[in-house]
Amino acid sequence: MIAAVVAAISLQTPPKISTPAPGSKLRVELMNTLRKPVESQLGVKVKFKVDRLRVSEPWAFLAGDCQDSKGRPIDLRKTRLKAEAEWMDGPSVYALFWKDSKKKWTVKTFVLGPTDVAWSDWPERFGCPRELLGLPRPSAP
């Protein structure tokens, strides 16, 4: 039974992954969807510097940084996270989005300033493709 499951996983076709162009409707929609929860957690207005934005509907994944209105990195010591700032790895942000049955994007989860690969368990927790997050497929025994 376990061998059959492992074989099925290894035979799955990798998901089709795309990157929305800067300024595209999809990219703007995803950034605006993430902005409210990030600003709520930080207590300051943010823009996002996108390092990676990958979409494999109904999923999307962002890896980037939070910036102020002038494009400078957010100083975490001047946010609601000031007590945690010295233990964070800067103003980085990683987010997982889900497109629901009404075709609306929502933030499934996000993390600010992680010092490790905080999204490594998201495929198991949420069911998104590992490849979307840049994680390797599990190898067969």
N, C-alpha and C positions, 0 to 999 in steps of 0.2 A: 504494500500500500504506500509506504513512504517513498519507495523508489518511483512509483507511478506519479506521485505528486511532484517530486524533484524533476522527473523527466518532463512533465507538463510545463513546469516553470521555465525550464531551460529552453523549451521549444517555442515559447511565446514570442510573437513578433514584437520587436522593440516599438514603443509608441512613437508616433509622428510628433516631433517637437519643433516648434517655430519660435522665432523671436520677433515680437512686434517692433516695427520701426519707431524711432523717436518721433514724437508728435502724432503718431497714429491714434485713431479713435480708441482702439483697444488698450494701448499703452496708457493713454490719459485716463481712461476709465479705471484701470487697475490702480494707478497711482492715487487717484481721488478716493477710491474705495479704501485704501490703506491709510490715507492721511488722517482721517478722524480718529481711529483708535491709537495711532502713534502719537498724535498731538495730545490726546487725552492722557496718555501715560507720561509723556514728557512735560506737558504743561507749557509748551511753546509751539509756535508755528513752524512747520517744516516743509522743505522741498526734498526730493530724493535724487541722489546721484545713483544711477543704475549701473551696476557692474554686470549683472546677469538677470535677464528676464526671459523666462522660458514658458511656453504654453503648449499644453497637450490637453485639449478640452476633454472633460470639464475642469481641468486643473491648470493652475499657473503657479510659478515659483519666482520670487524676487530675491536677489542678493544685492545689497547696495549700502548706501550711507545716508544718514540724515544730515541735511544742510540747512543753514538759515536762508533768509530771503536774498542774501548777497552771494550765495553759493559757498559759504565757508562752513566747515564742519561744525556741527552743534557742540557747544561746550557743555558736556553732561553735568558739570559742577554747577551750572546755572539752570538746571531743570529739576523736576520732581524726583529725579533719580540721583540727586547730588550725594546722598549717603552711600549709594552703591557705585558711584562713578569710578573710584580708584580701583575697583575690582572688575570693571567692565573693559572690554576690548574696543574702546572708542564708540562712536555713534553709528556702528553698523546695524543693519536691519536685515532680517531674513523673514520672508512671509510666504505662506501657502494660501492660495485663493481657490475657491470652488464656485463653479457656475451652476446655479440651481435650475430646477425645471422651468422656471419662469425666465430663464436666460439672464439672470441677474448675478453679477459677481459679488461674492462675499469673502471676507477674510476668515479663513478657517482657523489659523493660528499665526502668531508672529513672535519673534524674539529680538530684543535689542541688546547689542554689545556682548554677544556670547563669547566665551573664551575657549569653547570647544565646538564640535560639530553638533550643535543643538538640534538640528533637523534630521539627524540620522535615523531616528525612530518614527518619523512622520509617515513613511510608507506603511508600517505596521499599525500605527495609531489611526490613520485617516484613510488608508487605501490608495494613496497616490502612487504613480509610477516612480520607482527608484531612479530611473534614468533622468526624469524631469529634474531631480535634485542633484544630479551629478554623482549619484552613488552607484557603485558597482552592483551588478546582479549577484545574488548568492551563487557560489560555485557548487557544483554537484559533488557529492562525496566520492 
